[in-house]
């Protein structure tokens, strides 16, 4: 497993605002502690990316449109899920998401790689291609 740290990230802080896209707009899947196993670990897609994010995190907001685009582009082969670290503190602790954005790659339900910090869309696309 490799860790890539590039660019700025955010460290944990608290904010009660909520600016997540509506379900109709989003191609990514919001997951919680209750749905993580079924949506990620037992997903039918061979590759699942999980974006640990928060509403107050600027770099998280920067990569969100990239991830939406990639979710549409790779539909059926790659599932992109989002975990709000403020609402799912147990998952944030389980995956050591104290700095965000943190995107973890699961292949057939097993964590295989992760990227910490914001990267350009092309880097996420290349990462997906390397792991498919």
C-alpha positions as CSV (number, residue, x, y, z in Angstrom):
1,X,0.0,0.0,0.0
2,X,1.3,3.4,-0.9
3,X,0.4,6.8,0.5
4,X,0.7,9.9,-1.7
5,X,0.7,13.3,0.0
6,X,0.6,16.2,-2.4
7,X,-0.8,19.7,-2.0
8,X,-2.8,21.2,0.8
9,X,-5.1,19.4,3.1
10,X,-7.3,20.2,6.0
11,X,-7.0,19.0,9.6
12,X,-10.1,18.2,11.7
13,X,-12.3,21.0,12.9
14,X,-16.0,21.4,13.6
15,X,-18.7,23.1,11.5
16,X,-22.4,22.4,11.5
17,X,-23.2,23.8,8.0
18,X,-24.3,21.3,5.4
19,X,-23.7,22.0,1.7
20,X,-23.7,18.5,0.2
21,X,-25.3,18.1,-3.3
22,X,-28.7,16.7,-3.5
23,X,-29.1,13.0,-4.5
24,X,-30.6,14.0,-7.9
25,X,-27.4,16.0,-8.7
26,X,-24.8,13.5,-7.4
27,X,-23.3,10.5,-9.1
28,X,-21.3,9.8,-6.0
29,X,-22.8,7.8,-3.1
30,X,-23.0,9.3,0.4
31,X,-22.1,6.5,2.9
32,X,-22.4,6.4,6.7
33,X,-21.2,4.1,9.4
34,X,-24.5,2.1,8.8
35,X,-24.0,1.7,5.1
36,X,-20.3,1.5,4.7
37,X,-20.0,-2.3,4.6
38,X,-22.8,-2.7,2.0
39,X,-21.8,0.2,-0.2
40,X,-18.0,-0.2,0.0
41,X,-16.8,-3.6,1.3
42,X,-19.5,-5.6,-0.5
43,X,-19.9,-3.3,-3.6
44,X,-20.5,-5.0,-7.0
45,X,-18.1,-2.7,-8.7
46,X,-14.5,-4.0,-8.6
47,X,-13.1,-0.6,-7.5
48,X,-14.5,1.8,-4.9
49,X,-13.0,5.1,-4.0
50,X,-14.0,6.6,-0.7
51,X,-13.6,10.3,-0.3
52,X,-13.3,11.4,3.4
53,X,-14.4,15.1,3.4
54,X,-16.1,17.9,5.4
55,X,-18.2,20.9,4.5
56,X,-15.6,23.3,5.9
57,X,-12.7,21.9,3.9
58,X,-11.6,24.0,0.9
59,X,-9.5,21.3,-0.8
60,X,-12.4,18.8,-0.3
61,X,-14.7,21.3,-2.2
62,X,-12.0,21.6,-4.9
63,X,-11.9,17.9,-5.7
64,X,-15.6,17.2,-5.4
65,X,-16.4,18.2,-9.0
66,X,-13.5,15.9,-10.2
67,X,-14.9,13.0,-8.3
68,X,-18.4,13.6,-9.6
69,X,-17.1,13.6,-13.2
70,X,-15.1,10.4,-12.6
71,X,-18.1,8.7,-11.0
72,X,-20.0,9.3,-14.3
73,X,-17.1,8.5,-16.6
74,X,-16.4,5.1,-14.8
75,X,-20.0,4.2,-13.9
76,X,-20.3,0.4,-13.6
77,X,-16.6,-0.1,-13.1
78,X,-15.8,2.3,-10.3
79,X,-18.0,3.5,-7.5
80,X,-17.1,6.7,-5.7
81,X,-18.4,7.1,-2.2
82,X,-18.2,10.1,0.2
83,X,-17.9,10.0,3.9
84,X,-18.6,13.2,5.9
85,X,-16.1,13.0,8.7
86,X,-18.1,15.2,11.0
87,X,-21.1,13.0,10.7
88,X,-19.2,9.7,10.7
89,X,-16.5,10.0,13.4
90,X,-16.2,6.3,13.8
91,X,-15.3,5.8,10.1
92,X,-12.9,8.8,10.3
93,X,-11.1,7.1,13.3
94,X,-11.2,3.7,11.7
95,X,-9.4,5.0,8.6
96,X,-7.2,7.6,10.3
97,X,-8.9,10.5,8.4
98,X,-7.5,13.2,10.7
99,X,-6.3,15.2,7.6
100,X,-8.6,15.6,4.6
101,X,-9.3,15.2,1.8
102,X,-8.3,11.5,2.1
103,X,-9.4,9.3,-0.8
104,X,-9.0,5.5,-0.1
105,X,-9.1,2.9,-2.9
106,X,-10.8,-0.4,-2.2
107,X,-10.5,-3.3,-4.7
108,X,-13.0,-6.1,-4.2
109,X,-13.7,-4.8,-0.7
110,X,-10.0,-4.6,0.4
111,X,-8.2,-1.3,1.0
112,X,-5.3,-1.2,-1.5
113,X,-4.2,2.5,-1.7
114,X,-4.9,6.0,-0.6
115,X,-4.2,9.6,-1.6
116,X,-4.0,12.3,1.1
117,X,-4.4,15.9,0.0
118,X,-5.9,17.5,-3.1
119,X,-4.7,16.4,-6.6
120,X,-5.7,17.4,-10.1
121,X,-8.4,15.4,-11.9
122,X,-5.9,13.8,-14.2
123,X,-4.1,12.3,-11.2
124,X,-7.3,10.7,-9.9
125,X,-8.0,9.3,-13.4
126,X,-4.5,7.9,-13.7
127,X,-4.8,6.4,-10.2
128,X,-8.1,4.7,-11.2
129,X,-6.6,3.3,-14.4
130,X,-3.6,1.9,-12.5
131,X,-5.9,0.2,-10.0
132,X,-8.6,-1.2,-12.3
